Amino acid sequence: MGCMRVNMHDAKTNLSRLVAAVESGETDEVEIARAGHVVARIVPPRPRSQRRPGYWAGRIHIHPDFDELPDDIAAAFNGEQP
């Protein structure tokens, strides 16, 4: 495995084939170059980490007046002048 570099025209022409090569593990990544300079890479997605319920418990504090809408903002939502 390794890295494959293609120019922009080849990438546009063969996008499905390049994605399939990364997906199958034929190559680790595909670099897309314009005028010899890499401008993009096709890489496999990073594995998602498992969600942990309660991860933010104790870290987030909601202010007691969170659900109270100030009169001037309520008026603006209703199209009225405050």
PDB file of N, CA, C and O in Angstrom:
ATOM      1  N   MET A   1       0.855  -1.181   0.000  1.00  0.00           N
ATOM      2  CA  MET A   1       0.000   0.000   0.000  1.00  0.00           C
ATOM      3  C   MET A   1       0.889   1.228   0.000  1.00  0.00           C
ATOM      4  O   MET A   1       2.111   1.129   0.112  1.00  0.00           O
ATOM      5  N   GLY A   2       0.288   2.331  -0.122  1.00  0.00           N
ATOM      6  CA  GLY A   2       1.026   3.579  -0.150  1.00  0.00           C
ATOM      7  C   GLY A   2       0.107   4.683  -0.604  1.00  0.00           C
ATOM      8  O   GLY A   2      -1.102   4.662  -0.375  1.00  0.00           O
ATOM      9  N   CYS A   3       0.718   5.641  -1.252  1.00  0.00           N
ATOM     10  CA  CYS A   3      -0.023   6.813  -1.706  1.00  0.00           C
ATOM     11  C   CYS A   3      -0.005   6.851  -3.227  1.00  0.00           C
ATOM     12  O   CYS A   3       1.004   6.528  -3.854  1.00  0.00           O
ATOM     13  N   MET A   4      -1.114   7.243  -3.805  1.00  0.00           N
ATOM     14  CA  MET A   4      -1.222   7.372  -5.247  1.00  0.00           C
ATOM     15  C   MET A   4      -1.449   8.856  -5.542  1.00  0.00           C
ATOM     16  O   MET A   4      -2.261   9.495  -4.872  1.00  0.00           O
ATOM     17  N   ARG A   5      -0.748   9.414  -6.527  1.00  0.00           N
ATOM     18  CA  ARG A   5      -0.945  10.816  -6.887  1.00  0.00           C
ATOM     19  C   ARG A   5      -1.471  10.882  -8.316  1.00  0.00           C
ATOM     20  O   ARG A   5      -0.933  10.251  -9.226  1.00  0.00           O
ATOM     21  N   VAL A   6      -2.537  11.662  -8.491  1.00  0.00           N
ATOM     22  CA  VAL A   6      -3.125  11.843  -9.824  1.00  0.00           C
ATOM     23  C   VAL A   6      -3.341  13.332 -10.057  1.00  0.00           C
ATOM     24  O   VAL A   6      -3.445  14.114  -9.112  1.00  0.00           O
ATOM     25  N   ASN A   7      -3.408  13.710 -11.331  1.00  0.00           N
ATOM     26  CA  ASN A   7      -3.692  15.116 -11.608  1.00  0.00           C
ATOM     27  C   ASN A   7      -5.201  15.357 -11.580  1.00  0.00           C
ATOM     28  O   ASN A   7      -5.982  14.405 -11.566  1.00  0.00           O
ATOM     29  N   MET A   8      -5.600  16.595 -11.571  1.00  0.00           N
ATOM     30  CA  MET A   8      -7.005  16.974 -11.417  1.00  0.00           C
ATOM     31  C   MET A   8      -7.874  16.368 -12.515  1.00  0.00           C
ATOM     32  O   MET A   8      -8.969  15.883 -12.229  1.00  0.00           O
ATOM     33  N   HIS A   9      -7.420  16.385 -13.743  1.00  0.00           N
ATOM     34  CA  HIS A   9      -8.211  15.844 -14.842  1.00  0.00           C
ATOM     35  C   HIS A   9      -8.457  14.346 -14.659  1.00  0.00           C
ATOM     36  O   HIS A   9      -9.576  13.867 -14.838  1.00  0.00           O
ATOM     37  N   ASP A  10      -7.393  13.606 -14.298  1.00  0.00           N
ATOM     38  CA  ASP A  10      -7.555  12.167 -14.060  1.00  0.00           C
ATOM     39  C   ASP A  10      -8.490  11.904 -12.883  1.00  0.00           C
ATOM     40  O   ASP A  10      -9.269  10.951 -12.907  1.00  0.00           O
ATOM     41  N   ALA A  11      -8.412  12.743 -11.859  1.00  0.00           N
ATOM     42  CA  ALA A  11      -9.287  12.566 -10.696  1.00  0.00           C
ATOM     43  C   ALA A  11     -10.752  12.750 -11.092  1.00  0.00           C
ATOM     44  O   ALA A  11     -11.620  11.992 -10.659  1.00  0.00           O
ATOM     45  N   LYS A  12     -11.019  13.764 -11.918  1.00  0.00           N
ATOM     46  CA  LYS A  12     -12.406  13.987 -12.350  1.00  0.00           C
ATOM     47  C   LYS A  12     -12.897  12.834 -13.218  1.00  0.00           C
ATOM     48  O   LYS A  12     -14.050  12.414 -13.116  1.00  0.00           O
ATOM     49  N   THR A  13     -12.023  12.336 -14.062  1.00  0.00           N
ATOM     50  CA  THR A  13     -12.396  11.261 -14.977  1.00  0.00           C
ATOM     51  C   THR A  13     -12.593   9.933 -14.262  1.00  0.00           C
ATOM     52  O   THR A  13     -13.464   9.149 -14.638  1.00  0.00           O
ATOM     53  N   ASN A  14     -11.790   9.673 -13.235  1.00  0.00           N
ATOM     54  CA  ASN A  14     -11.765   8.355 -12.596  1.00  0.00           C
ATOM     55  C   ASN A  14     -12.128   8.391 -11.116  1.00  0.00           C
ATOM     56  O   ASN A  14     -11.646   7.557 -10.349  1.00  0.00           O
ATOM     57  N   LEU A  15     -12.952   9.321 -10.707  1.00  0.00           N
ATOM     58  CA  LEU A  15     -13.254   9.480  -9.284  1.00  0.00           C
ATOM     59  C   LEU A  15     -13.759   8.181  -8.658  1.00  0.00           C
ATOM     60  O   LEU A  15     -13.274   7.790  -7.596  1.00  0.00           O
ATOM     61  N   SER A  16     -14.698   7.517  -9.273  1.00  0.00           N
ATOM     62  CA  SER A  16     -15.248   6.280  -8.705  1.00  0.00           C
ATOM     63  C   SER A  16     -14.167   5.226  -8.530  1.00  0.00           C
ATOM     64  O   SER A  16     -14.136   4.538  -7.509  1.00  0.00           O
ATOM     65  N   ARG A  17     -13.285   5.089  -9.505  1.00  0.00           N
ATOM     66  CA  ARG A  17     -12.208   4.106  -9.427  1.00  0.00           C
ATOM     67  C   ARG A  17     -11.238   4.469  -8.299  1.00  0.00           C
ATOM     68  O   ARG A  17     -10.769   3.583  -7.585  1.00  0.00           O
ATOM     69  N   LEU A  18     -10.933   5.755  -8.130  1.00  0.00           N
ATOM     70  CA  LEU A  18     -10.010   6.187  -7.078  1.00  0.00           C
ATOM     71  C   LEU A  18     -10.606   5.950  -5.691  1.00  0.00           C
ATOM     72  O   LEU A  18      -9.914   5.497  -4.779  1.00  0.00           O
ATOM     73  N   VAL A  19     -11.884   6.258  -5.542  1.00  0.00           N
ATOM     74  CA  VAL A  19     -12.551   6.018  -4.261  1.00  0.00           C
ATOM     75  C   VAL A  19     -12.580   4.518  -3.970  1.00  0.00           C
ATOM     76  O   VAL A  19     -12.358   4.105  -2.831  1.00  0.00           O
ATOM     77  N   ALA A  20     -12.845   3.722  -4.965  1.00  0.00           N
ATOM     78  CA  ALA A  20     -12.865   2.263  -4.785  1.00  0.00           C
ATOM     79  C   ALA A  20     -11.489   1.742  -4.363  1.00  0.00           C
ATOM     80  O   ALA A  20     -11.397   0.812  -3.561  1.00  0.00           O
ATOM     81  N   ALA A  21     -10.427   2.334  -4.898  1.00  0.00           N
ATOM     82  CA  ALA A  21      -9.073   1.907  -4.535  1.00  0.00           C
ATOM     83  C   ALA A  21      -8.792   2.185  -3.068  1.00  0.00           C
ATOM     84  O   ALA A  21      -8.175   1.363  -2.391  1.00  0.00           O
ATOM     85  N   VAL A  22      -9.232   3.324  -2.574  1.00  0.00           N
ATOM     86  CA  VAL A  22      -9.052   3.650  -1.153  1.00  0.00           C
ATOM     87  C   VAL A  22      -9.951   2.760  -0.304  1.00  0.00           C
ATOM     88  O   VAL A  22      -9.527   2.248   0.733  1.00  0.00           O
ATOM     89  N   GLU A  23     -11.176   2.579  -0.740  1.00  0.00           N
ATOM     90  CA  GLU A  23     -12.151   1.778   0.000  1.00  0.00           C
ATOM     91  C   GLU A  23     -11.704   0.321   0.144  1.00  0.00           C
ATOM     92  O   GLU A  23     -11.900  -0.289   1.195  1.00  0.00           O
ATOM     93  N   SER A  24     -11.109  -0.229  -0.903  1.00  0.00           N
ATOM     94  CA  SER A  24     -10.695  -1.629  -0.874  1.00  0.00           C
ATOM     95  C   SER A  24      -9.345  -1.837  -0.191  1.00  0.00           C
ATOM     96  O   SER A  24      -8.948  -2.973   0.069  1.00  0.00           O
ATOM     97  N   GLY A  25      -8.639  -0.742   0.100  1.00  0.00           N
ATOM     98  CA  GLY A  25      -7.331  -0.867   0.734  1.00  0.00           C
ATOM     99  C   GLY A  25      -6.200  -1.032  -0.264  1.00  0.00           C
ATOM    100  O   GLY A  25      -5.060  -1.286   0.124  1.00  0.00           O
ATOM    101  N   GLU A  26      -6.506  -0.888  -1.550  1.00  0.00           N
ATOM    102  CA  GLU A  26      -5.473  -0.982  -2.586  1.00  0.00           C
ATOM    103  C   GLU A  26      -4.416   0.113  -2.386  1.00  0.00           C
ATOM    104  O   GLU A  26      -3.238  -0.089  -2.682  1.00  0.00           O
ATOM    105  N   THR A  27      -4.843   1.250  -1.889  1.00  0.00           N
ATOM    106  CA  THR A  27      -3.946   2.362  -1.569  1.00  0.00           C
ATOM    107  C   THR A  27      -4.432   3.023  -0.290  1.00  0.00           C
ATOM    108  O   THR A  27      -5.623   2.986   0.019  1.00  0.00           O
ATOM    109  N   ASP A  28      -3.508   3.632   0.456  1.00  0.00           N
ATOM    110  CA  ASP A  28      -3.885   4.305   1.712  1.00  0.00           C
ATOM    111  C   ASP A  28      -4.597   5.616   1.450  1.00  0.00           C
ATOM    112  O   ASP A  28      -5.532   5.980   2.164  1.00  0.00           O
ATOM    113  N   GLU A  29      -4.151   6.326   0.421  1.00  0.00           N
ATOM    114  CA  GLU A  29      -4.770   7.602   0.083  1.00  0.00           C
ATOM    115  C   GLU A  29      -4.454   7.940  -1.361  1.00  0.00           C
ATOM    116  O   GLU A  29      -3.524   7.400  -1.960  1.00  0.00           O
ATOM    117  N   VAL A  30      -5.251   8.847  -1.902  1.00  0.00           N
ATOM    118  CA  VAL A  30      -5.025   9.357  -3.251  1.00  0.00           C
ATOM    119  C   VAL A  30      -4.829  10.859  -3.125  1.00  0.00           C
ATOM    120  O   VAL A  30      -5.693  11.564  -2.605  1.00  0.00           O
ATOM    121  N   GLU A  31      -3.696  11.343  -3.601  1.00  0.00           N
ATOM    122  CA  GLU A  31      -3.450  12.788  -3.612  1.00  0.00           C
ATOM    123  C   GLU A  31      -3.851  13.324  -4.974  1.00  0.00           C
ATOM    124  O   GLU A  31      -3.508  12.751  -6.008  1.00  0.00           O
ATOM    125  N   ILE A  32      -4.580  14.427  -4.962  1.00  0.00           N
ATOM    126  CA  ILE A  32      -4.998  15.065  -6.209  1.00  0.00           C
ATOM    127  C   ILE A  32      -4.176  16.339  -6.355  1.00  0.00           C
ATOM    128  O   ILE A  32      -4.163  17.193  -5.470  1.00  0.00           O
ATOM    129  N   ALA A  33      -3.492  16.448  -7.491  1.00  0.00           N
ATOM    130  CA  ALA A  33      -2.588  17.577  -7.707  1.00  0.00           C
ATOM    131  C   ALA A  33      -3.065  18.450  -8.857  1.00  0.00           C
ATOM    132  O   ALA A  33      -3.673  17.982  -9.820  1.00  0.00           O
ATOM    133  N   ARG A  34      -2.766  19.739  -8.719  1.00  0.00           N
ATOM    134  CA  ARG A  34      -3.009  20.699  -9.794  1.00  0.00           C
ATOM    135  C   ARG A  34      -1.669  21.397 -10.031  1.00  0.00           C
ATOM    136  O   ARG A  34      -1.101  21.985  -9.111  1.00  0.00           O
ATOM    137  N   ALA A  35      -1.179  21.332 -11.236  1.00  0.00           N
ATOM    138  CA  ALA A  35       0.115  21.926 -11.600  1.00  0.00           C
ATOM    139  C   ALA A  35       1.230  21.397 -10.695  1.00  0.00           C
ATOM    140  O   ALA A  35       2.145  22.136 -10.330  1.00  0.00           O
ATOM    141  N   GLY A  36       1.146  20.116 -10.338  1.00  0.00           N
ATOM    142  CA  GLY A  36       2.196  19.496  -9.546  1.00  0.00           C
ATOM    143  C   GLY A  36       2.111  19.722  -8.048  1.00  0.00           C
ATOM    144  O   GLY A  36       2.947  19.211  -7.303  1.00  0.00           O
ATOM    145  N   HIS A  37       1.110  20.482  -7.584  1.00  0.00           N
ATOM    146  CA  HIS A  37       0.942  20.753  -6.154  1.00  0.00           C
ATOM    147  C   HIS A  37      -0.306  20.047  -5.635  1.00  0.00           C
ATOM    148  O   HIS A  37      -1.385  20.172  -6.214  1.00  0.00           O
ATOM    149  N   VAL A  38      -0.152  19.309  -4.548  1.00  0.00           N
ATOM    150  CA  VAL A  38      -1.290  18.579  -3.974  1.00  0.00           C
ATOM    151  C   VAL A  38      -2.310  19.584  -3.447  1.00  0.00           C
ATOM    152  O   VAL A  38      -1.979  20.479  -2.669  1.00  0.00           O
ATOM    153  N   VAL A  39      -3.557  19.417  -3.884  1.00  0.00           N
ATOM    154  CA  VAL A  39      -4.626  20.320  -3.448  1.00  0.00           C
ATOM    155  C   VAL A  39      -5.715  19.596  -2.668  1.00  0.00           C
ATOM    156  O   VAL A  39      -6.537  20.238  -2.014  1.00  0.00           O
ATOM    157  N   ALA A  40      -5.733  18.253  -2.728  1.00  0.00           N
ATOM    158  CA  ALA A  40      -6.760  17.496  -2.005  1.00  0.00           C
ATOM    159  C   ALA A  40      -6.290  16.056  -1.834  1.00  0.00           C
ATOM    160  O   ALA A  40      -5.383  15.585  -2.520  1.00  0.00           O
ATOM    161  N   ARG A  41      -6.940  15.377  -0.896  1.00  0.00           N
ATOM    162  CA  ARG A  41      -6.644  13.962  -0.658  1.00  0.00           C
ATOM    163  C   ARG A  41      -7.950  13.190  -0.503  1.00  0.00           C
ATOM    164  O   ARG A  41      -8.927  13.688   0.056  1.00  0.00           O
ATOM    165  N   ILE A  42      -7.939  11.976  -1.009  1.00  0.00           N
ATOM    166  CA  ILE A  42      -9.039  11.044  -0.770  1.00  0.00           C
ATOM    167  C   ILE A  42      -8.491  10.027   0.217  1.00  0.00           C
ATOM    168  O   ILE A  42      -7.542   9.304  -0.086  1.00  0.00           O
ATOM    169  N   VAL A  43      -9.090   9.974   1.395  1.00  0.00           N
ATOM    170  CA  VAL A  43      -8.633   9.062   2.448  1.00  0.00           C
ATOM    171  C   VAL A  43      -9.838   8.334   3.013  1.00  0.00           C
ATOM    172  O   VAL A  43     -10.961   8.826   2.903  1.00  0.00           O
ATOM    173  N   PRO A  44      -9.626   7.166   3.620  1.00  0.00           N
ATOM    174  CA  PRO A  44     -10.761   6.478   4.240  1.00  0.00           C
ATOM    175  C   PRO A  44     -11.245   7.253   5.463  1.00  0.00           C
ATOM    176  O   PRO A  44     -10.461   7.976   6.079  1.00  0.00           O
ATOM    177  N   PRO A  45     -12.508   7.119   5.824  1.00  0.00           N
ATOM    178  CA  PRO A  45     -13.020   7.842   6.986  1.00  0.00           C
ATOM    179  C   PRO A  45     -12.393   7.329   8.278  1.00  0.00           C
ATOM    180  O   PRO A  45     -12.035   6.156   8.384  1.00  0.00           O
ATOM    181  N   ARG A  46     -12.266   8.216   9.250  1.00  0.00           N
ATOM    182  CA  ARG A  46     -11.780   7.807  10.567  1.00  0.00           C
ATOM    183  C   ARG A  46     -12.875   7.017  11.268  1.00  0.00           C
ATOM    184  O   ARG A  46     -14.056   7.325  11.111  1.00  0.00           O
ATOM    185  N   PRO A  47     -12.500   6.007  12.035  1.00  0.00           N
ATOM    186  CA  PRO A  47     -13.531   5.258  12.761  1.00  0.00           C
ATOM    187  C   PRO A  47     -14.208   6.155  13.797  1.00  0.00           C
ATOM    188  O   PRO A  47     -13.559   6.966  14.458  1.00  0.00           O
ATOM    189  N   ARG A  48     -15.491   5.996  13.920  1.00  0.00           N
ATOM    190  CA  ARG A  48     -16.246   6.789  14.899  1.00  0.00           C
ATOM    191  C   ARG A  48     -16.041   6.204  16.282  1.00  0.00           C
ATOM    192  O   ARG A  48     -16.029   4.987  16.467  1.00  0.00           O
ATOM    193  N   SER A  49     -15.883   7.086  17.237  1.00  0.00           N
ATOM    194  CA  SER A  49     -15.754   6.609  18.614  1.00  0.00           C
ATOM    195  C   SER A  49     -17.147   6.311  19.167  1.00  0.00           C
ATOM    196  O   SER A  49     -18.143   6.875  18.715  1.00  0.00           O
ATOM    197  N   GLN A  50     -17.196   5.440  20.127  1.00  0.00           N
ATOM    198  CA  GLN A  50     -18.470   5.086  20.747  1.00  0.00           C
ATOM    199  C   GLN A  50     -18.974   6.255  21.589  1.00  0.00           C
ATOM    200  O   GLN A  50     -18.196   6.908  22.285  1.00  0.00           O
ATOM    201  N   ARG A  51     -20.251   6.508  21.523  1.00  0.00           N
ATOM    202  CA  ARG A  51     -20.851   7.558  22.348  1.00  0.00           C
ATOM    203  C   ARG A  51     -20.978   7.057  23.769  1.00  0.00           C
ATOM    204  O   ARG A  51     -21.299   5.892  24.006  1.00  0.00           O
ATOM    205  N   ARG A  52     -20.727   7.938  24.700  1.00  0.00           N
ATOM    206  CA  ARG A  52     -20.860   7.585  26.109  1.00  0.00           C
ATOM    207  C   ARG A  52     -21.945   8.454  26.731  1.00  0.00           C
ATOM    208  O   ARG A  52     -21.726   9.648  26.937  1.00  0.00           O
ATOM    209  N   PRO A  53     -23.104   7.888  27.032  1.00  0.00           N
ATOM    210  CA  PRO A  53     -24.165   8.674  27.660  1.00  0.00           C
ATOM    211  C   PRO A  53     -23.666   9.268  28.972  1.00  0.00           C
ATOM    212  O   PRO A  53     -22.986   8.612  29.761  1.00  0.00           O
ATOM    213  N   GLY A  54     -24.025  10.529  29.177  1.00  0.00           N
ATOM    214  CA  GLY A  54     -23.651  11.194  30.415  1.00  0.00           C
ATOM    215  C   GLY A  54     -22.258  11.795  30.393  1.00  0.00           C
ATOM    216  O   GLY A  54     -21.772  12.248  31.429  1.00  0.00           O
ATOM    217  N   TYR A  55     -21.605  11.809  29.245  1.00  0.00           N
ATOM    218  CA  TYR A  55     -20.239  12.313  29.150  1.00  0.00           C
ATOM    219  C   TYR A  55     -20.136  13.763  29.627  1.00  0.00           C
ATOM    220  O   TYR A  55     -19.148  14.138  30.259  1.00  0.00           O
ATOM    221  N   TRP A  56     -21.144  14.574  29.329  1.00  0.00           N
ATOM    222  CA  TRP A  56     -21.120  15.995  29.706  1.00  0.00           C
ATOM    223  C   TRP A  56     -21.775  16.261  31.056  1.00  0.00           C
ATOM    224  O   TRP A  56     -21.883  17.420  31.457  1.00  0.00           O
ATOM    225  N   ALA A  57     -22.211  15.238  31.762  1.00  0.00           N
ATOM    226  CA  ALA A  57     -22.856  15.426  33.064  1.00  0.00           C
ATOM    227  C   ALA A  57     -21.909  16.175  34.003  1.00  0.00           C
ATOM    228  O   ALA A  57     -20.745  15.808  34.163  1.00  0.00           O
ATOM    229  N   GLY A  58     -22.437  17.223  34.613  1.00  0.00           N
ATOM    230  CA  GLY A  58     -21.649  18.013  35.549  1.00  0.00           C
ATOM    231  C   GLY A  58     -20.782  19.067  34.887  1.00  0.00           C
ATOM    232  O   GLY A  58     -20.187  19.892  35.580  1.00  0.00           O
ATOM    233  N   ARG A  59     -20.694  19.060  33.558  1.00  0.00           N
ATOM    234  CA  ARG A  59     -19.876  20.041  32.839  1.00  0.00           C
ATOM    235  C   ARG A  59     -20.709  21.171  32.253  1.00  0.00           C
ATOM    236  O   ARG A  59     -20.186  22.245  31.956  1.00  0.00           O
ATOM    237  N   ILE A  60     -21.986  20.933  32.089  1.00  0.00           N
ATOM    238  CA  ILE A  60     -22.887  21.909  31.481  1.00  0.00           C
ATOM    239  C   ILE A  60     -23.838  22.420  32.556  1.00  0.00           C
ATOM    240  O   ILE A  60     -24.420  21.641  33.312  1.00  0.00           O
ATOM    241  N   HIS A  61     -23.982  23.723  32.612  1.00  0.00           N
ATOM    242  CA  HIS A  61     -24.903  24.325  33.565  1.00  0.00           C
ATOM    243  C   HIS A  61     -25.841  25.250  32.805  1.00  0.00           C
ATOM    244  O   HIS A  61     -25.393  26.149  32.093  1.00  0.00           O
ATOM    245  N   ILE A  62     -27.135  25.031  32.955  1.00  0.00           N
ATOM    246  CA  ILE A  62     -28.136  25.851  32.283  1.00  0.00           C
ATOM    247  C   ILE A  62     -28.638  26.885  33.280  1.00  0.00           C
ATOM    248  O   ILE A  62     -29.074  26.556  34.383  1.00  0.00           O
ATOM    249  N   HIS A  63     -28.564  28.138  32.860  1.00  0.00           N
ATOM    250  CA  HIS A  63     -28.979  29.238  33.727  1.00  0.00           C
ATOM    251  C   HIS A  63     -30.473  29.110  34.045  1.00  0.00           C
ATOM    252  O   HIS A  63     -31.244  28.692  33.181  1.00  0.00           O
ATOM    253  N   PRO A  64     -30.895  29.460  35.260  1.00  0.00           N
ATOM    254  CA  PRO A  64     -32.303  29.295  35.657  1.00  0.00           C
ATOM    255  C   PRO A  64     -33.294  30.025  34.748  1.00  0.00           C
ATOM    256  O   PRO A  64     -34.424  29.565  34.590  1.00  0.00           O
ATOM    257  N   ASP A  65     -32.894  31.165  34.139  1.00  0.00           N
ATOM    258  CA  ASP A  65     -33.838  31.902  33.290  1.00  0.00           C
ATOM    259  C   ASP A  65     -33.675  31.550  31.805  1.00  0.00           C
ATOM    260  O   ASP A  65     -34.056  32.342  30.943  1.00  0.00           O
ATOM    261  N   PHE A  66     -33.119  30.387  31.499  1.00  0.00           N
ATOM    262  CA  PHE A  66     -32.862  29.989  30.122  1.00  0.00           C
ATOM    263  C   PHE A  66     -34.121  30.035  29.263  1.00  0.00           C
ATOM    264  O   PHE A  66     -34.060  30.488  28.120  1.00  0.00           O
ATOM    265  N   ASP A  67     -35.249  29.583  29.774  1.00  0.00           N
ATOM    266  CA  ASP A  67     -36.490  29.513  28.996  1.00  0.00           C
ATOM    267  C   ASP A  67     -37.283  30.810  28.971  1.00  0.00           C
ATOM    268  O   ASP A  67     -38.319  30.879  28.310  1.00  0.00           O
ATOM    269  N   GLU A  68     -36.830  31.830  29.667  1.00  0.00           N
ATOM    270  CA  GLU A  68     -37.549  33.108  29.692  1.00  0.00           C
ATOM    271  C   GLU A  68     -37.089  33.977  28.527  1.00  0.00           C
ATOM    272  O   GLU A  68     -35.897  34.246  28.374  1.00  0.00           O
ATOM    273  N   LEU A  69     -38.049  34.415  27.706  1.00  0.00           N
ATOM    274  CA  LEU A  69     -37.742  35.250  26.554  1.00  0.00           C
ATOM    275  C   LEU A  69     -37.980  36.712  26.920  1.00  0.00           C
ATOM    276  O   LEU A  69     -39.094  37.070  27.301  1.00  0.00           O
ATOM    277  N   PRO A  70     -36.959  37.566  26.814  1.00  0.00           N
ATOM    278  CA  PRO A  70     -37.145  38.988  27.126  1.00  0.00           C
ATOM    279  C   PRO A  70     -38.204  39.607  26.225  1.00  0.00           C
ATOM    280  O   PRO A  70     -38.361  39.202  25.073  1.00  0.00           O
ATOM    281  N   ASP A  71     -38.932  40.590  26.752  1.00  0.00           N
ATOM    282  CA  ASP A  71     -40.039  41.214  26.021  1.00  0.00           C
ATOM    283  C   ASP A  71     -39.599  41.814  24.694  1.00  0.00           C
ATOM    284  O   ASP A  71     -40.306  41.677  23.695  1.00  0.00           O
ATOM    285  N   ASP A  72     -38.440  42.478  24.662  1.00  0.00           N
ATOM    286  CA  ASP A  72     -38.011  43.124  23.422  1.00  0.00           C
ATOM    287  C   ASP A  72     -37.694  42.092  22.326  1.00  0.00           C
ATOM    288  O   ASP A  72     -37.929  42.353  21.146  1.00  0.00           O
ATOM    289  N   ILE A  73     -37.173  40.949  22.704  1.00  0.00           N
ATOM    290  CA  ILE A  73     -36.886  39.913  21.709  1.00  0.00           C
ATOM    291  C   ILE A  73     -38.185  39.251  21.250  1.00  0.00           C
ATOM    292  O   ILE A  73     -38.331  38.939  20.068  1.00  0.00           O
ATOM    293  N   ALA A  74     -39.130  39.034  22.169  1.00  0.00           N
ATOM    294  CA  ALA A  74     -40.430  38.470  21.794  1.00  0.00           C
ATOM    295  C   ALA A  74     -41.136  39.414  20.831  1.00  0.00           C
ATOM    296  O   ALA A  74     -41.752  38.960  19.866  1.00  0.00           O
ATOM    297  N   ALA A  75     -41.058  40.719  21.076  1.00  0.00           N
ATOM    298  CA  ALA A  75     -41.679  41.700  20.196  1.00  0.00           C
ATOM    299  C   ALA A  75     -41.048  41.652  18.800  1.00  0.00           C
ATOM    300  O   ALA A  75     -41.751  41.734  17.793  1.00  0.00           O
ATOM    301  N   ALA A  76     -39.736  41.522  18.749  1.00  0.00           N
ATOM    302  CA  ALA A  76     -39.040  41.462  17.450  1.00  0.00           C
ATOM    303  C   ALA A  76     -39.462  40.218  16.668  1.00  0.00           C
ATOM    304  O   ALA A  76     -39.615  40.285  15.449  1.00  0.00           O
ATOM    305  N   PHE A  77     -39.653  39.087  17.346  1.00  0.00           N
ATOM    306  CA  PHE A  77     -40.119  37.874  16.667  1.00  0.00           C
ATOM    307  C   PHE A  77     -41.527  38.040  16.128  1.00  0.00           C
ATOM    308  O   PHE A  77     -41.890  37.419  15.129  1.00  0.00           O
ATOM    309  N   ASN A  78     -42.325  38.877  16.786  1.00  0.00           N
ATOM    310  CA  ASN A  78     -43.704  39.116  16.355  1.00  0.00           C
ATOM    311  C   ASN A  78     -43.797  40.260  15.353  1.00  0.00           C
ATOM    312  O   ASN A  78     -44.896  40.639  14.948  1.00  0.00           O
ATOM    313  N   GLY A  79     -42.655  40.816  14.948  1.00  0.00           N
ATOM    314  CA  GLY A  79     -42.648  41.908  13.970  1.00  0.00           C
ATOM    315  C   GLY A  79     -43.020  43.246  14.571  1.00  0.00           C
ATOM    316  O   GLY A  79     -43.336  44.181  13.836  1.00  0.00           O
ATOM    317  N   GLU A  80     -42.991  43.362  15.870  1.00  0.00           N
ATOM    318  CA  GLU A  80     -43.339  44.605  16.554  1.00  0.00           C
ATOM    319  C   GLU A  80     -42.068  45.376  16.890  1.00  0.00           C
ATOM    320  O   GLU A  80     -40.983  44.802  16.972  1.00  0.00           O
ATOM    321  N   GLN A  81     -42.213  46.645  17.078  1.00  0.00           N
ATOM    322  CA  GLN A  81     -41.097  47.485  17.513  1.00  0.00           C
ATOM    323  C   GLN A  81     -40.977  47.367  19.025  1.00  0.00           C
ATOM    324  O   GLN A  81     -41.981  47.518  19.720  1.00  0.00           O
ATOM    325  N   PRO A  82     -39.807  47.109  19.553  1.00  0.00           N
ATOM    326  CA  PRO A  82     -39.659  46.998  21.014  1.00  0.00           C
ATOM    327  C   PRO A  82     -39.876  48.336  21.716  1.00  0.00           C
ATOM    328  O   PRO A  82     -39.787  48.412  22.942  1.00  0.00           O
TER     329      PRO A  82
END
